[in-house]
Amino acid sequence: MARLRPSNRRLRVAFIAAECEPWAKTGGLADVVDALARALGDVATSELETPVDVFLPRYRGLEIPAGTPPGRPLRVPDPYALGGSTDVEIIDVAADGYRLRLVDHAPAFDRSGYYGEAGADFEDNAWRFGLLCRAAAAVLLEEGRVPDVLHLHDWHAAPATLLRDGAFDEPGLEATAVLLTVHNLAYHGWTPRDRVAQLGVVPGDVGIARDADGVDLLATAIERADLVNTVSPGFAAEALTQAFGMGLDGRLRAKGDRFFGILNGLDTDGWNPATDATLAATYSREDRGGKAACRADLLKRIGFDPKDGGTVFGMIGRLDPQKGFDLLAEAAEGLLADGARLVVQGSGDHANVADLRRLAKRLPKRVAMIERFDRDMARRIYAGADGFLMPSRFEPCGTGQMIGLRYGTPPIVHATGGLRDTVIDVTAHPKTGTGFTFEDATPDALREACDRAIALHQAGGRGWAALLDRGMAVDFDWRTGSAPRYVEAYRRAVEVRRTSLQPSSARKSARRVASGRIR
């Protein structure tokens, strides 16, 4: 039986993730991994060993900071290598508040995309991310500092649950607890039967049915993890339904109270209009005078008339049907007729904004379409727009609405998942509202919410000022909210794992400790 470690010492935690800002990013996953790892170093020194480790692939173009010590070679099991193992290099980078541990293996990660190219996934993704997990395990075992908790992020880290549960001849992780954070249920890491060998297992191993058509890596990790969370309580509730569970609702329901939501936080140091050097002028909740200069600067840059007082709506996001760009495209003509102007920035599948692109070409003084990822322009939109649009069909959490609130730009959001958790509709709640929400993911519902925003903005005065003040007062800081909840989850995951490894005669009393609910 696995050796249990004392429960009264500080916990050692290691992350495994496919993205981490600023090193590798396609979306919100990167922001969360970076911000949470840093926040844990700030709030959890009495509970955790810090800094925490973050294992990440070294992708093409990932620059190593000057002065970083040379990487060291490490032999790692590899089902595709002659002799069953291959050499990787581990490069330890002193990041901002955590230890970044890059897994460098050119055949796996030196490619033009993180997950695929030309709109298709790489066929060997199971091998690539399995190698990431095996390298992380090998480092931790070699150093003799086996973590109390493996914190896995999305399907890319799911092969680590197979490592822990004995799919490979690598004893040592049996007592390690696993917390799986699901950032996006839509991506499962499906591995068809003819590619399962990339993981180093075959159907029939460690609970994988012999007649299985393949392995759903996210589903496998959900079943094997000690605890599973997603990134808002609202989305956790939605994920238990067929409508939002993406085929995994049954597995999530089976976890009972071991599946829950922890609301994402915001890096309030990095997102602060009072110190943001990108902006034409800084401002704060106490003195919002600089926001007018930011608005004028944005409008000049995109070719709009800065003297026009018409309401300006901004939208920033990944060009994906989930994000609702098509809803905005269908509502756009009506919004323009209502006096609004639109500035939209996005990267990804440009087909999703073809209608908006055509509208921008026809009405360049009213619609701006920025089809690239531009950090500085994004900040200017957050600060310079009058309202921020997030008409997502579903949204596990999102940070755009949080940034909008912090920058005094009220969000207009579809009331789903984390958007419902973070934005209070001011029409329904005039004294506490922070933005505008709509219930149905339709162009008409989006337009109606925007029209309410236009009316309040154009009326100006104390009503609009009070809305901005309440929004800028909301505290989403990782250090005060989300990070302490993750520390609680780590402790609970360890107790759940300890209980599962104890003889049955000892489980009854231990189960009382392990059943504490995190909501």
Helices and strands as residue ranges (DSSP letters): E 13-16, H 28-43, E 53-57, E 72-77, G 82-84, E 85-94, E 99-104, H 106-109, E 116-117, E 120-121, H 125-142, E 149-153, G 155-157, H 159-164, E 177-182, E 190-192, G 193-199, E 214-216, H 217-224, E 227-230, H 233-239, H 249-254, G 256-258, E 259-261, H 290-302, E 312-319, G 321-323, H 325-337, E 341-348, G 350-353, H 354-362, E 367-370, H 375-384, E 387-390, H 400-406, E 411-414, H 417-422, E 436-438, H 443-459, H 461-473, H 482-501, H 504-514
